[in-house]
Structures are given as C-alpha cells and as structure tokens.
C-alpha cells in the first residue's frame, strides 16, 4: 500500500508542478504546450482533490483516536466514536474511488467505434445470427442514446448478413462496446431445420475505435484504390457507374471494399474512414500483443477467434465465458438490454487492473 501512496504523492507533486508551469509566461506564450499541460492537469485534478480530502480525513481519524485515549464523559465519547465511524466509512469510499482513478486509462474510451459483424461457421444460420447481433447492438445503442449508421453490408438470400459494418457514435461508445470483439456462438433450432434439432453456429464481431488523422497518419502513396460497379445498394447507379471502391493499404495488406453509399465520392469517404480505423487497430493490436506477452491485463484479448459468449435460445440463456457470467434472460439481452453483461465486464476489467496496480 505504501507504493500506492508513493504513486499518489507523485501525482500530487506533478499537479503542483503543472500549476507553476501554467503560470510561466514562456509556457503561456506557447499555446500548443499550454493546452497540452492544461489537459494533463485536468486529467489528474479529481485524483489530487480526492487524495487531499483523504489526507484530511486520515488526520481527523488520528485526532479522534487520540481523543479516545483520554478520559471523556459518556456523551463526548459516544460523539467521537460516531464521528470516527463516519470518517472511516468516508476513508474506505475515498480509497475505492482513488484506486479507480489511478487505474491505467484507455485513451480510446471516449471514441466512437466502427463495428464489423460477420456470419462465420454455420452458413445461412450464421448470417441470420449476424443479423440478430446487428439488431441487438442497434437496440442497445438506442437505449444509450447513441447513433448507428450502416456503412456497408453484404446481405444473404435468407435475410441475414455475410458482413455488416456499423459506425456507432455517441458518449463513450468504445468504453462499453470494446469487450464485444470475438466469436459469438449461437445454439438454436434453425428455421430451415425440419427435425427440430439444435444447431451451433458462430458470428464474429470486431470493434475498432474511430481513428482520426491525429491518431494515425496514412500516406496516400501507401493506398491503392480500385473502382468497380456496385452489385448491392445504390439505387439507380447500380451496374451503371463505377461507384464502388476498394482500398488496399499496401504496408499491412488491409483491404476495404465499399459500395453501400450512393456515389463514388461517398464510398471513398466511408472506405477511408474504415481503412483508417482498421490500420490504427492493426498497429494498436501489435502493441497490445507485445504488452500482453509480458502481462495479461484485460478481459479477453479482443481476438475475433476467441469465443467470448454463447447464446442458447432453447434455454433462454446467455453465457459470457471470460467472466463466467450466465443470465437466463437471453430474450431481453437480444432486445438490447445488455447493461448487466457490459457492467460485469467493466467491473472484471477494473478488478484485474486493480490487482495489477497493487502488484506493481
């Protein structure tokens, strides 16, 4: 615990140092540096304020402990003990809040996301399950007050999706949906199954933070762009103009095809947006894998090959395998009521990070 408070004191010292720097005329004259230091100070302000209150509470506890060693009348003794009880409760609450504030921050948590859902093993049934996941996330997004835009889709004849790409924007989207990357398994009787047998199919979900130019610079000479005629949505332009776009990022081999928009210009813009996110995610994943080789720190790796959840329709059951959570309310989850699962994943992630913080 001493190491933890040493870290806290270092944060408090840095806060004081930042206050001095931000009043320096040279720093004030350098707007870029001033903004950077102001942001850093803002990010640690709450931690320092709670730490200062913690020290005040601890000081008051020490004073009350000292008072109790003296001979007090019954009324005074009861009052001091009552005050001490309240102070210890506040101290415990502050310790918890400070610990959460000291956990490593994911710089992407405030970002919008690009989500890709693919029907995987199971043919038509997998594509139908991909469509069910799309509906589930759309309804959850609606409950959160987020906006969902379909950037691209590849529909199947049975009404499912071979692939669908979404852009979900709103408040702290990535912080809640980043745990959804991986393989999702469904167990149910397919509509095409005449004998009533339960089949198992899978769909994969990929969640990437929306990447801006400030996050990653992509040189245009590293992109090969091909245009072709749309074969899907696009209204009157289908098969008449080359409005579809395929972009290839040569250094990574990442390919994005876009044909769902109504013009080549719109398809180019969406393809670039998704390409930037995929390339950013590619490099981020490489860094994360390197980190995870030394220490596993998060709930799941985010790898699409990792089976993260099973949706069992006959038993109305959903199980998240990473945290051992089982809920017998699959119907409600598929209707977008995902809060219980996501809150449990956030808490599990925090617990792992707390353990890591204590061991460092």
SVG drawing of the C-alpha trace seen along z (x, -y; Angstrom):
<svg xmlns="http://www.w3.org/2000/svg" viewBox="-40 -36 49 71">
<polyline fill="none" stroke="black" stroke-width="0.4" points="0.0,0.0 3.0,-2.3 4.0,-2.0 0.4,-3.0 0.5,-6.1 4.0,-7.0 2.4,-7.0 -0.4,-9.2 2.0,-11.6 3.9,-11.7 0.7,-12.6 0.0,-15.4 3.5,-16.7 3.1,-16.7 -0.2,-18.6 1.6,-21.3 4.4,-21.5 1.8,-21.9 0.2,-24.7 3.6,-26.5 4.3,-25.8 0.9,-27.1 1.7,-30.4 5.1,-30.7 5.0,-33.4 7.0,-31.2 4.5,-28.4 1.6,-30.8 3.1,-32.1 3.4,-28.6 -0.3,-27.8 0.3,-24.2 2.3,-23.4 -0.1,-25.4 -3.0,-23.3 -1.2,-20.0 -0.2,-20.8 -3.7,-22.1 -5.2,-18.9 -2.7,-16.9 -3.7,-19.0 -7.4,-18.5 -6.9,-14.7 -5.4,-14.4 -7.4,-17.2 -10.0,-14.8 -7.4,-12.3 -5.5,-15.0 -8.6,-16.6 -9.7,-13.2 -6.2,-12.4 -6.1,-15.8 -9.5,-15.0 -8.2,-11.5 -5.3,-13.1 -7.7,-15.4 -10.0,-12.5 -7.0,-10.5 -5.8,-13.4 -9.2,-13.7 -9.3,-10.0 -5.9,-10.3 -7.1,-13.2 -10.3,-11.2 -8.2,-8.1 -6.1,-10.4 -9.2,-11.8 -10.5,-8.3 -7.3,-7.6 -8.3,-10.5 -10.9,-10.3 -14.1,-11.6 -17.6,-11.7 -20.1,-9.3 -21.8,-11.8 -18.4,-13.1 -17.1,-9.5 -20.2,-8.5 -20.0,-11.6 -16.3,-11.0 -17.0,-7.3 -19.9,-8.2 -17.7,-10.8 -14.9,-8.2 -17.4,-5.7 -18.4,-8.2 -14.8,-9.2 -13.7,-5.5 -16.6,-5.0 -15.6,-8.0 -12.0,-6.9 -12.9,-3.5 -15.0,-5.1 -12.2,-7.5 -9.7,-4.7 -12.0,-2.9 -12.6,-6.0 -8.9,-6.9 -7.9,-3.4 -10.3,-3.6 -8.9,-6.9 -5.4,-5.6 -6.1,-2.7 -4.5,-2.9 -6.7,-4.9 -7.6,-3.5 -7.1,-6.5 -9.7,-5.2 -12.6,-5.0 -14.2,-8.3 -14.2,-7.5 -16.9,-6.4 -16.5,-2.9 -16.6,-1.0 -18.1,2.4 -17.9,5.3 -20.2,8.3 -19.5,11.4 -21.5,14.5 -18.9,17.3 -19.4,21.1 -22.9,22.3 -23.9,21.0 -27.4,19.3 -27.9,19.7 -24.7,17.9 -25.8,15.0 -29.2,14.8 -27.4,14.7 -25.2,11.9 -28.4,10.0 -29.7,10.8 -26.4,9.4 -26.8,6.3 -30.4,5.8 -29.1,6.4 -26.4,3.8 -28.7,1.3 -31.3,1.6 -28.6,1.3 -27.2,-1.8 -30.7,-3.3 -31.0,-2.7 -27.7,-4.6 -28.8,-7.5 -26.2,-6.7 -26.4,-7.0 -26.0,-3.9 -25.1,-4.3 -24.7,-1.3 -21.6,-1.9 -21.7,1.2 -23.5,4.6 -23.4,7.8 -26.8,9.5 -27.7,13.1 -30.7,14.6 -32.3,15.7 -32.3,12.1 -29.1,12.3 -25.7,10.7 -22.5,12.2 -21.0,9.0 -22.3,5.7 -20.2,2.6 -21.6,0.1 -20.4,-3.3 -21.7,-3.9 -21.3,-7.4 -22.2,-8.9 -20.9,-9.3 -18.0,-6.9 -19.1,-4.2 -15.8,-2.4 -15.6,-2.2 -18.7,0.0 -18.5,2.0 -14.8,2.7 -15.4,6.0 -17.6,7.3 -14.7,8.3 -14.6,12.0 -16.5,15.1 -20.2,15.2 -21.8,18.7 -25.5,19.4 -27.3,22.6 -30.9,22.9 -33.1,24.7 -32.7,23.0 -35.8,22.0 -34.7,24.4 -34.4,27.4 -37.5,29.7 -36.4,32.2 -36.2,29.7 -32.6,30.3 -30.4,27.7 -27.6,26.4 -24.5,24.4 -23.3,21.5 -21.0,18.6 -20.6,15.0 -17.6,12.8 -17.6,9.2 -14.8,6.7 -14.8,3.4 -12.4,0.7 -12.1,-2.9 -12.8,-5.5 -9.4,-6.9 -8.7,-10.5 -5.7,-12.0 -4.3,-12.9 -4.3,-9.2 -2.6,-7.8 -1.2,-9.3 -1.7,-7.3 0.3,-8.3 -1.7,-8.3 1.1,-6.6 0.5,-3.6 -3.1,-3.2 -4.1,-1.5 -7.7,-2.4 -9.7,-0.4 -13.2,-1.3 -15.9,1.1 -19.6,1.3 -21.9,1.8 -23.8,5.0 -25.8,4.1 -27.4,0.9 -27.0,-2.3 -30.4,-3.0 -30.3,-3.9 -26.5,-3.9 -26.3,-0.1 -24.3,1.5 -24.4,-1.8 -21.5,-3.6 -18.3,-2.6 -19.3,-3.9 -18.0,-1.1 -14.5,-1.5 -11.8,1.0 -8.9,-0.5 -5.8,1.5 -3.3,0.4 -0.1,1.7 2.1,1.9 -0.4,4.0 -2.4,5.6 -5.6,4.4 -8.4,4.2 -11.7,2.2 -14.5,2.5 -17.4,0.0 -20.4,0.0 -23.3,-0.8 -23.2,-4.6 -24.8,-6.3 -21.8,-7.8 -18.1,-7.0 -17.2,-10.1 -19.3,-8.9 -17.9,-5.3 -14.4,-6.7 -15.0,-8.7 -16.5,-5.8 -13.8,-3.4 -11.1,-5.8 -12.8,-6.1 -12.9,-2.3 -9.4,-1.8 -8.0,-4.3 -9.7,-2.5 -8.5,0.9 -4.9,-0.3 -5.0,-2.0 -6.4,1.1 -3.8,3.2 -0.9,1.3 -2.6,0.9 -3.1,4.7 0.5,5.3 1.5,3.1 -1.1,4.7 0.1,8.2 3.6,7.2 2.3,5.9 0.2,9.0 3.2,11.2 4.6,9.7 1.3,9.4 -2.4,10.2 -4.2,7.1 -7.7,7.0 -10.8,9.1 -10.2,11.1 -7.7,10.3 -10.1,8.8 -9.1,11.5 -12.0,12.5 -11.0,16.1 -11.6,16.1 -15.0,17.5 -16.4,15.0 -20.1,15.7 -22.8,18.3 -26.4,17.6 -28.6,20.6 -32.1,20.0 -33.9,23.2 -32.8,22.5 -33.1,18.6 -29.6,18.5 -26.6,16.3 -23.1,17.0 -20.0,14.8 -17.1,17.3 -14.5,14.7 -16.0,13.9 -18.2,17.0 -21.4,14.9 -24.7,16.7 -28.0,14.9 -31.3,16.7 -32.8,13.7 -31.5,14.1 -34.7,12.7 -34.1,9.4 -30.4,9.3 -31.3,9.8 -33.7,6.9 -30.8,4.6 -30.8,5.0 -27.1,5.6 -26.3,3.4 -25.8,6.2 -23.3,8.0 -21.3,4.9 -21.3,3.6 -20.0,7.0 -17.2,6.9 -16.2,3.4 -16.0,4.4 -14.0,7.6 -11.6,5.5 -11.2,3.0 -10.6,5.8 -7.8,7.2 -6.2,3.7 -6.5,3.1 -4.7,6.4 -2.0,5.3 -1.8,1.9 -1.4,3.5 1.4,5.8 3.4,3.1"/>
</svg>
